[in-house]
Amino acid sequence: MTVELFAGSSTGLALWVVAAFVVTFVVTRVVVRMIRAGRGPFRDTNVGEVHVHHHVYGIFLMLLSGAGEFVYRPGSPWVEVLAVVFGAGAALTLDEFALWLHLDDVYWAREGRKSVDAVLVAAVIGAFLVLGARPFEDTADEGRMAFAVTVLAHLVLAGIAIFKGKIASGLIGIVVPFVAVVAAVRLARPGSPWARARYDAARLARAETRFRRNRWDGVKDLLAGAPTEGRT
């Protein structure tokens, strides 16, 4: 494993990306919470009257690292440098996922939790890739039909999970099919398209009871800070 970290292998590069992603996210959240509390030397970045959000830097870092990889195809150690730059850029961008989803500054609002959801999903998928999860490689050499059926089955299960309102499970399920299977067969979220289209009043009541309390809200508040009161 130590050799792979410096040999440009897919597992080693994935580890560099994930490590940079996690470290950047943690540092970013520490900094923004200090800015929010008015502590330390950090302040918001403004150009004139325009507040420059940190996902702008993340987008440029991903663009630069992608261009560097595709144009130059560098070997070690520069390919690891690009992996770190890409991971850092991805963290900065996904940390403000809710902002570019809603096209509004909802970073500290309740909608801002979507950013934490996006970061956690990306981190979990990255961790499984580091551990060697390759859902489509095992059948790639067994013929095009087997490969196509496997890919289709994974995507269908992931799609059902997403249609049931379990977006995180659906995305993770693309890499880890078992997660998509569990999410696809269990009860849908009450506000999901699946529930609205297929559930009668009794089953919808069961779904509302099942998902009434979000156990992860406390974890998200711990990671990212509690949302501002009065904003949804």
C-alpha positions as CSV (number, residue, x, y, z in Angstrom):
1,M,0.0,0.0,0.0
2,T,2.9,2.4,0.8
3,V,4.4,1.9,-2.6
4,E,1.0,2.5,-4.3
5,L,0.7,5.9,-2.7
6,F,3.6,7.1,-4.8
7,A,3.2,5.0,-7.9
8,G,0.3,6.7,-9.4
9,S,-2.1,3.7,-9.0
10,S,-5.8,4.3,-9.0
11,T,-6.1,3.3,-5.3
12,G,-3.2,5.5,-4.3
13,L,-4.6,8.5,-6.3
14,A,-8.1,8.0,-4.8
15,L,-6.5,8.1,-1.3
16,W,-4.8,11.4,-2.1
17,V,-8.0,12.8,-3.4
18,V,-10.0,11.7,-0.4
19,A,-7.4,12.8,2.1
20,A,-7.2,16.3,0.6
21,F,-11.0,16.4,0.4
22,V,-11.5,15.6,4.1
23,V,-8.7,17.9,5.3
24,T,-9.9,20.8,3.2
25,F,-13.5,20.4,4.3
26,V,-12.5,20.3,8.0
27,V,-10.2,23.4,7.7
28,T,-12.9,25.2,5.7
29,R,-15.6,24.6,8.2
30,V,-13.3,25.7,11.1
31,V,-12.5,28.9,9.3
32,V,-16.1,29.8,8.3
33,R,-17.3,29.1,11.9
34,M,-14.6,31.4,13.2
35,I,-15.7,34.1,10.7
36,R,-19.3,33.6,11.8
37,A,-18.3,34.0,15.5
38,G,-16.1,37.0,14.8
39,R,-12.9,35.2,16.0
40,G,-9.5,35.1,14.6
41,P,-7.9,36.9,11.7
42,F,-10.2,35.5,9.0
43,R,-12.8,37.6,7.2
44,D,-15.1,37.2,4.2
45,T,-13.5,37.9,0.8
46,N,-15.1,40.7,-1.1
47,V,-14.3,42.3,-4.5
48,G,-16.1,45.6,-4.4
49,E,-19.6,44.8,-3.3
50,V,-19.4,41.2,-4.4
51,H,-18.8,38.5,-1.8
52,V,-16.6,35.8,-3.3
53,H,-17.7,32.4,-2.0
54,H,-15.1,29.7,-1.5
55,H,-16.7,27.4,-4.1
56,V,-15.4,29.8,-6.7
57,Y,-11.8,28.9,-5.7
58,G,-12.9,25.2,-5.7
59,I,-14.2,25.4,-9.2
60,F,-10.9,26.9,-10.5
61,L,-8.9,24.3,-8.6
62,M,-10.8,21.5,-10.2
63,L,-10.6,23.1,-13.6
64,L,-6.8,23.5,-13.3
65,S,-6.2,20.0,-12.0
66,G,-8.4,18.5,-14.7
67,A,-6.7,20.4,-17.4
68,G,-3.3,19.5,-16.0
69,E,-4.2,15.8,-16.0
70,F,-5.8,15.6,-19.4
71,V,-3.2,17.8,-21.2
72,Y,0.1,16.7,-19.6
73,R,-0.7,13.2,-18.2
74,P,2.1,13.7,-15.6
75,G,3.7,10.8,-13.8
76,S,4.5,10.6,-10.1
77,P,4.8,12.9,-8.0
78,W,2.9,15.5,-10.1
79,V,-0.1,13.3,-10.6
80,E,-0.4,13.1,-6.9
81,V,-0.2,16.8,-6.7
82,L,-3.0,17.1,-9.1
83,A,-5.0,14.6,-7.1
84,V,-4.6,16.7,-4.0
85,V,-5.5,19.9,-5.8
86,F,-8.6,18.2,-7.3
87,G,-9.7,16.9,-3.8
88,A,-9.2,20.3,-2.2
89,G,-11.2,22.0,-5.0
90,A,-14.0,19.4,-4.7
91,A,-14.3,20.0,-1.0
92,L,-14.5,23.8,-1.4
93,T,-17.1,23.4,-4.1
94,L,-19.3,20.8,-2.4
95,D,-19.1,22.7,0.9
96,E,-21.3,25.3,-0.8
97,F,-23.4,22.8,-2.7
98,A,-26.6,24.3,-1.3
99,L,-25.7,27.7,-2.6
100,W,-25.4,26.7,-6.2
101,L,-28.4,24.4,-5.9
102,H,-30.7,27.1,-4.6
103,L,-28.9,30.0,-6.3
104,D,-29.1,31.8,-3.0
105,D,-26.9,32.4,0.0
106,V,-28.3,29.7,2.3
107,Y,-25.0,28.6,3.8
108,W,-26.2,29.1,7.4
109,A,-29.9,28.3,6.7
110,R,-31.5,24.9,7.2
111,E,-31.2,24.4,3.4
112,G,-27.5,24.7,3.9
113,R,-27.5,21.2,5.4
114,K,-27.6,19.9,1.8
115,S,-24.0,21.0,1.5
116,V,-23.1,18.7,4.4
117,D,-25.1,15.9,2.8
118,A,-23.2,16.3,-0.4
119,V,-19.8,16.3,1.4
120,L,-20.7,13.2,3.4
121,V,-21.9,11.3,0.3
122,A,-18.8,12.3,-1.7
123,A,-16.5,11.3,1.3
124,V,-18.2,7.9,1.7
125,I,-18.0,7.1,-2.1
126,G,-14.4,8.2,-2.1
127,A,-13.7,5.9,0.9
128,F,-15.2,2.9,-0.8
129,L,-13.1,3.7,-3.9
130,V,-10.0,3.8,-1.8
131,L,-11.0,0.4,-0.3
132,G,-11.1,-1.0,-3.8
133,A,-14.9,-0.9,-4.6
134,R,-15.1,-1.2,-8.4
135,P,-18.7,-2.2,-9.1
136,F,-18.3,-2.7,-12.9
137,E,-14.9,-4.2,-13.2
138,D,-15.7,-7.8,-12.2
139,T,-18.0,-8.3,-15.2
140,A,-16.1,-6.1,-17.7
141,D,-14.2,-9.1,-19.1
142,E,-17.1,-11.5,-19.1
143,G,-18.7,-10.1,-22.2
144,R,-20.6,-7.0,-23.1
145,M,-24.0,-8.4,-22.3
146,A,-23.1,-9.3,-18.7
147,F,-21.4,-5.9,-18.3
148,A,-24.5,-4.1,-19.6
149,V,-26.9,-6.0,-17.4
150,T,-24.8,-5.3,-14.3
151,V,-24.5,-1.6,-15.0
152,L,-28.3,-1.4,-15.8
153,A,-29.2,-3.3,-12.6
154,H,-27.0,-1.0,-10.5
155,L,-28.5,2.1,-12.1
156,V,-32.1,0.9,-11.8
157,L,-31.7,0.1,-8.1
158,A,-29.9,3.5,-7.5
159,G,-32.7,5.2,-9.4
160,I,-35.4,3.6,-7.3
161,A,-33.6,4.7,-4.2
162,I,-33.3,8.3,-5.4
163,F,-37.0,8.2,-6.6
164,K,-37.9,7.2,-3.1
165,G,-36.2,10.3,-1.7
166,K,-33.0,8.6,-0.6
167,I,-30.6,10.5,-2.7
168,A,-27.5,9.8,-0.6
169,S,-28.2,6.0,-0.5
170,G,-28.9,6.0,-4.2
171,L,-25.6,7.7,-5.1
172,I,-23.6,5.6,-2.7
173,G,-25.4,2.5,-4.1
174,I,-23.9,3.1,-7.5
175,V,-20.5,2.2,-6.0
176,V,-21.8,-0.2,-3.3
177,P,-24.9,-2.0,-4.8
178,F,-26.0,-3.5,-1.5
179,V,-26.7,0.0,-0.2
180,A,-29.0,0.7,-3.2
181,V,-30.8,-2.7,-2.7
182,V,-31.6,-1.9,0.9
183,A,-32.7,1.7,0.1
184,A,-34.8,0.5,-2.9
185,V,-36.8,-2.2,-0.9
186,R,-37.4,-0.1,2.2
187,L,-40.1,2.5,2.8
188,A,-39.9,5.7,0.7
189,R,-39.7,9.2,2.2
190,P,-43.2,10.8,2.5
191,G,-42.4,13.7,0.2
192,S,-40.7,11.7,-2.5
193,P,-42.1,11.1,-6.0
194,W,-42.4,7.4,-5.2
195,A,-44.6,8.0,-2.1
196,R,-46.8,10.6,-3.8
197,A,-47.4,8.4,-6.8
198,R,-47.8,5.0,-5.2
199,Y,-48.7,5.3,-1.5
200,D,-52.2,5.3,-0.1
201,A,-53.1,7.2,3.1
202,A,-52.2,4.4,5.4
203,R,-48.7,3.7,3.9
204,L,-48.0,7.5,3.7
205,A,-48.8,7.8,7.4
206,R,-46.3,5.0,8.0
207,A,-43.7,6.8,6.0
208,E,-44.3,10.0,7.9
209,T,-43.9,8.2,11.2
210,R,-40.7,6.5,10.0
211,F,-39.0,9.7,8.8
212,R,-40.4,12.2,11.3
213,R,-37.1,12.5,13.1
214,N,-33.8,13.0,11.3
215,R,-31.2,11.5,13.5
216,W,-28.4,13.1,11.4
217,D,-29.4,16.7,12.1
218,G,-27.4,16.7,15.4
219,V,-24.3,15.3,13.6
220,K,-24.6,17.9,10.8
221,D,-24.9,20.7,13.4
222,L,-21.8,19.4,15.1
223,L,-19.9,19.2,11.8
224,A,-21.1,22.4,10.2
225,G,-22.7,24.5,12.9
226,A,-26.4,25.0,13.8
227,P,-28.5,26.7,11.2
228,T,-29.6,30.3,11.8
229,E,-32.9,30.5,13.6
230,G,-35.8,31.9,11.6
231,R,-34.6,30.5,8.3
232,T,-35.9,27.4,6.7
